[in-house]
Amino acid sequence: MDTEVSSAINSDSVNKKRKIGQSAESSISTSHFNNNSRIIPRAPRVTRDGKVAVIYQPHQGLGWYSEHRIEALLFDPEIVAMIENDVSGSKIYEYCYKMNYGWSVMDTICYGLSIKWVPISEEFRIHDSDGRETVVMKSTDQWFKA
């Protein structure tokens, strides 16, 4: 089922529409305000039901974010759509290569990617254990104070 996806371009909420094969209403946010009310560009994010799609590698081997450390690739809307549509890792790699994401995006890390839906504004980190990544929310992780 095709749905419209809104892409927020600036603070005036100018929207561009495009079709993607998804079953739920999604939007793509591309900016946010800092404390001084200035718009700061950020990596576009797919949001649904108050949550943001975060891309990670749940299998042992080489981690997705752990290998390339490119924030935009944690959230890339095109890769989210590819994962949801079961597109092969080689197609994801071709997309990354075409977008000039750099040599750190290797063919081998593009297979078996998953999406974790994180509540908007929730702080999180990517934990890597032998290439197996997990998305750890600050609110659920135990922090110590010295």
C-alpha positions as CSV (number, residue, x, y, z in Angstrom):
1,M,0.0,0.0,0.0
2,D,1.4,3.4,-1.0
3,T,1.2,6.3,1.4
4,E,2.3,9.9,1.2
5,V,5.5,10.9,3.1
6,S,6.0,14.5,4.2
7,S,9.4,16.0,4.2
8,A,9.8,19.0,6.4
9,I,12.2,21.4,4.7
10,N,12.2,24.4,7.0
11,S,10.5,26.0,10.0
12,D,7.6,27.1,7.7
13,S,6.7,23.4,7.4
14,V,6.9,23.5,3.6
15,N,6.2,19.9,2.6
16,K,7.2,17.8,-0.4
17,K,5.3,14.7,-1.0
18,R,6.5,11.4,-2.5
19,K,5.2,7.9,-2.6
20,I,6.9,4.9,-1.0
21,G,5.6,1.4,-0.3
22,Q,4.7,1.6,3.4
23,S,1.6,0.7,5.4
24,A,1.7,3.4,8.0
25,E,1.8,7.2,7.8
26,S,5.4,8.4,7.9
27,S,7.1,11.7,7.8
28,I,10.7,12.7,7.2
29,S,12.1,15.5,9.3
30,T,15.3,17.3,8.2
31,S,15.8,20.1,10.7
32,H,15.4,21.1,14.3
33,F,15.8,24.2,16.5
34,N,18.6,24.8,18.9
35,N,18.3,26.9,22.1
36,N,18.9,30.1,20.1
37,S,15.9,29.3,17.8
38,R,18.2,28.8,14.8
39,I,17.5,26.0,12.4
40,I,20.3,23.4,12.4
41,P,20.4,21.0,9.5
42,R,20.5,17.3,10.6
43,A,20.2,14.0,9.0
44,P,16.7,13.3,7.7
45,R,14.7,10.9,9.9
46,V,11.7,8.8,9.2
47,T,9.1,9.2,11.9
48,R,6.0,7.2,12.6
49,D,3.7,7.1,15.6
50,G,6.0,9.4,17.6
51,K,9.1,7.2,16.9
52,V,12.2,7.6,14.7
53,A,13.6,4.8,12.6
54,V,17.2,3.9,13.6
55,I,19.2,1.6,11.4
56,Y,21.5,-1.0,13.0
57,Q,23.2,-4.4,12.5
58,P,21.9,-7.0,14.9
59,H,24.1,-9.9,13.6
60,Q,27.6,-10.8,14.5
61,G,30.3,-9.7,12.0
62,L,30.9,-6.0,11.2
63,G,28.6,-3.4,12.8
64,W,26.7,-0.9,10.6
65,Y,27.3,2.4,12.5
66,S,30.3,0.9,14.4
67,E,32.2,0.7,11.2
68,H,31.3,3.9,9.3
69,R,30.4,6.3,12.2
70,I,28.3,8.4,9.8
71,E,25.2,9.8,11.6
72,A,23.2,10.3,8.5
73,L,23.4,6.5,7.8
74,L,21.7,5.8,11.2
75,F,18.5,7.5,9.9
76,D,18.7,7.5,6.0
77,P,15.1,7.4,4.7
78,E,16.0,5.6,1.5
79,I,17.8,2.8,3.4
80,V,14.8,2.6,5.9
81,A,12.5,2.0,2.9
82,M,14.9,-0.6,1.4
83,I,15.1,-2.5,4.7
84,E,11.3,-2.5,5.0
85,N,11.0,-3.7,1.4
86,D,13.6,-6.5,1.9
87,V,16.0,-5.0,-0.6
88,S,19.3,-6.9,-0.8
89,G,22.4,-5.7,0.9
90,S,24.1,-5.2,-2.4
91,K,21.4,-2.7,-3.5
92,I,21.9,-0.8,-0.2
93,Y,25.7,-0.8,-0.8
94,E,25.1,0.5,-4.4
95,Y,22.9,3.3,-2.9
96,C,25.6,4.2,-0.3
97,Y,28.3,4.2,-3.0
98,K,26.2,6.4,-5.3
99,M,25.6,8.9,-2.5
100,N,29.4,9.1,-1.9
101,Y,29.2,8.0,1.8
102,G,32.9,7.0,1.6
103,W,35.1,4.0,1.7
104,S,34.0,3.1,5.3
105,V,30.6,1.8,4.0
106,M,31.8,-1.6,2.9
107,D,29.6,-4.1,1.0
108,T,29.8,-6.6,3.8
109,I,28.1,-4.4,6.4
110,C,25.0,-3.7,4.2
111,Y,23.5,-7.2,4.7
112,G,20.9,-8.1,7.5
113,L,20.3,-4.5,8.6
114,S,17.3,-3.9,11.0
115,I,15.3,-0.9,12.2
116,K,14.7,0.0,15.8
117,W,11.9,2.5,16.4
118,V,13.1,5.0,19.1
119,P,10.7,7.6,20.7
120,I,11.3,11.1,19.3
121,S,13.9,13.0,21.4
122,E,15.0,9.9,23.3
123,E,18.7,9.8,23.7
124,F,20.3,6.6,22.6
125,R,23.6,5.0,21.7
126,I,24.8,2.1,19.5
127,H,26.4,-0.6,21.5
128,D,28.7,-2.9,19.6
129,S,29.8,-6.4,20.6
130,D,31.8,-8.2,18.0
131,G,29.8,-6.4,15.2
132,R,26.4,-7.2,16.8
133,E,24.9,-3.9,17.5
134,T,22.1,-3.0,19.9
135,V,20.3,0.3,20.3
136,V,20.5,1.3,23.9
137,M,18.1,4.0,25.2
138,K,19.5,6.3,27.9
139,S,16.3,5.9,29.9
140,T,16.7,2.2,30.1
141,D,20.5,2.0,30.6
142,Q,22.1,2.2,34.0
143,W,24.4,5.2,34.4
144,F,26.8,5.7,37.3
145,K,28.0,9.0,38.8
146,A,31.5,9.3,40.2
